[in-house]
Amino acid sequence: MANSYSFNELVGISNSIHELLKKSKETKYDRKLLFGLNKNLKKAQEELEQLREQLLDPSEKYQEYITKLQYLAVECGGVREIKDTQQIVKTEVEGFDKKKFDKEGTKLSQEYKDVIDEANKLETQNRKFMAEKAADVDWQSLKLDWFPENVSIEDMPYEITDLIIIE
């Protein structure tokens, strides 16, 4: 059953399948259901990757601005962390000099104003793309009787109800 799904819808379906697979560790799932969920997860991830490759990347100058902003945040007392393979700087920490960060950050933003404006335009285009660009996906059907007795269709994430067939 091939249907068209936007980037955002595919993310929702992928997240829902992840949640169901997590629950499968607590509740015994039918082999066919596990196979179907894993197959659909793989399809969703492949389509998402293909769509991600079409997103527009910000310029190197914008990356330079972000790096300088992160260094400034650390200089003002922020704490570096790695989250999901990306470096972030926490500024909601004791001792963070918000006044200095705001003052110096404003100067930095003015210096990179054109670069920031261009990056914002790209972000808007990417959001529009993610909402509108559709991918046709031929999902593995999931039969309702493959689900455990204690799970009703009302309990299931609405994102995957299109994948379930009732016989």
C-alpha positions as CSV (number, residue, x, y, z in Angstrom):
1,M,0.0,0.0,0.0
2,A,2.0,3.0,-1.3
3,N,1.0,6.4,0.0
4,S,2.7,9.8,0.0
5,Y,4.1,11.1,3.3
6,S,5.9,14.4,4.1
7,F,9.2,14.5,5.9
8,N,7.4,15.5,9.1
9,E,4.9,12.6,8.8
10,L,7.8,10.1,8.2
11,V,9.5,11.4,11.4
12,G,6.3,10.8,13.3
13,I,5.9,7.3,11.9
14,S,9.5,6.5,12.6
15,N,9.2,7.7,16.2
16,S,6.0,5.7,16.7
17,I,7.5,2.5,15.5
18,H,10.5,3.1,17.8
19,E,8.2,3.4,20.7
20,L,6.3,0.2,19.8
21,L,9.6,-1.6,19.4
22,K,10.7,-0.4,22.9
23,K,7.4,-1.7,24.3
24,S,8.0,-5.1,22.6
25,K,10.7,-5.7,25.3
26,E,8.0,-5.5,28.0
27,T,5.1,-7.1,26.1
28,K,5.6,-10.2,24.0
29,Y,5.0,-9.3,20.3
30,D,4.2,-11.7,17.5
31,R,7.2,-12.5,15.2
32,K,5.3,-11.2,12.2
33,L,4.6,-7.9,14.0
34,L,8.2,-7.4,14.9
35,F,9.3,-8.2,11.4
36,G,6.7,-5.7,10.0
37,L,7.7,-3.0,12.4
38,N,11.4,-3.4,11.7
39,K,10.8,-3.5,8.0
40,N,8.7,-0.3,8.1
41,L,11.2,1.4,10.4
42,K,13.9,0.7,7.8
43,K,11.8,2.1,5.0
44,A,11.0,5.2,6.9
45,Q,14.6,5.8,7.8
46,E,15.7,5.3,4.2
47,E,13.2,7.8,2.9
48,L,14.1,10.3,5.6
49,E,17.8,10.0,4.7
50,Q,17.0,10.6,1.0
51,L,14.9,13.7,1.9
52,R,17.6,14.9,4.3
53,E,20.1,14.9,1.5
54,Q,17.9,17.4,-0.4
55,L,17.9,19.9,2.5
56,L,20.0,23.1,2.0
57,D,23.0,23.5,4.3
58,P,24.0,26.9,5.7
59,S,27.1,28.6,4.5
60,E,30.6,28.1,6.1
61,K,30.3,31.7,7.3
62,Y,27.2,30.8,9.3
63,Q,29.0,27.8,10.8
64,E,31.8,30.2,11.7
65,Y,29.3,32.5,13.4
66,I,27.8,29.6,15.4
67,T,31.3,28.4,16.5
68,K,32.1,32.0,17.7
69,L,28.8,32.2,19.5
70,Q,29.5,28.8,21.3
71,Y,33.0,30.0,22.3
72,L,31.5,33.2,23.6
73,A,29.0,31.2,25.7
74,V,31.8,29.1,27.2
75,E,33.8,32.2,27.9
76,C,30.8,33.6,29.8
77,G,30.5,30.4,31.9
78,G,28.5,28.0,29.7
79,V,29.2,24.3,29.8
80,R,30.0,22.2,26.7
81,E,28.1,19.0,26.2
82,I,27.8,16.4,23.4
83,K,24.2,15.5,22.7
84,D,23.2,13.2,19.9
85,T,26.7,13.7,18.3
86,Q,26.3,17.5,18.3
87,Q,28.1,19.8,20.6
88,I,25.9,22.2,22.6
89,V,26.7,24.7,25.2
90,K,24.4,25.0,28.2
91,T,23.9,28.5,29.4
92,E,21.3,27.8,32.1
93,V,24.1,27.2,34.6
94,E,25.2,28.9,37.8
95,G,27.8,31.6,37.2
96,F,26.8,32.2,33.5
97,D,27.4,35.9,32.7
98,K,24.2,36.6,30.7
99,K,24.8,40.4,30.5
100,K,28.3,39.9,28.9
101,F,26.9,37.2,26.6
102,D,24.0,39.3,25.5
103,K,26.3,42.4,24.9
104,E,29.0,40.5,23.0
105,G,26.4,38.2,21.2
106,T,24.6,41.3,19.9
107,K,27.9,42.6,18.5
108,L,28.6,39.3,16.9
109,S,25.1,39.1,15.4
110,Q,25.5,42.6,13.9
111,E,28.8,41.6,12.4
112,Y,27.2,38.5,10.8
113,K,23.8,40.0,10.1
114,D,23.7,39.2,6.3
115,V,25.0,35.6,7.0
116,I,22.3,35.1,9.7
117,D,19.6,36.5,7.4
118,E,20.6,34.1,4.6
119,A,20.7,31.1,7.0
120,N,17.2,32.1,8.2
121,K,15.9,32.1,4.6
122,L,17.5,28.6,4.1
123,E,15.8,27.4,7.3
124,T,12.4,28.7,6.1
125,Q,13.0,26.9,2.7
126,N,13.9,23.7,4.5
127,R,10.9,23.8,6.8
128,K,8.6,24.4,3.8
129,F,10.4,21.5,2.0
130,M,9.9,19.2,5.0
131,A,6.2,20.0,5.2
132,E,5.5,19.8,1.5
133,K,7.9,17.3,-0.2
134,A,6.3,13.9,-0.2
135,A,7.9,10.5,-0.5
136,D,5.9,7.5,-1.7
137,V,6.4,4.6,0.7
138,D,5.1,1.1,0.1
139,W,4.7,0.0,3.7
140,Q,4.6,-3.6,5.1
141,S,1.0,-4.1,6.2
142,L,0.5,-4.9,9.9
143,K,-2.5,-7.1,10.8
144,L,-4.4,-6.1,13.8
145,D,-4.4,-9.7,15.2
146,W,-0.6,-9.6,15.3
147,F,-0.8,-7.1,18.1
148,P,-1.0,-8.3,21.7
149,E,-4.5,-8.7,23.1
150,N,-4.0,-5.9,25.7
151,V,-3.2,-3.4,22.9
152,S,-6.3,-1.9,21.2
153,I,-6.2,0.2,18.1
154,E,-7.1,3.2,20.2
155,D,-3.9,2.7,22.2
156,M,-1.7,2.7,19.2
157,P,0.1,5.9,17.9
158,Y,-2.2,7.5,15.4
159,E,0.8,7.8,13.0
160,I,0.8,4.1,12.2
161,T,-2.9,3.5,12.0
162,D,-2.6,3.7,8.2
163,L,-0.3,0.7,8.3
164,I,-2.7,-1.6,10.2
165,I,-5.2,-3.7,8.3
166,I,-8.2,-5.2,10.1
167,E,-9.5,-8.5,8.8
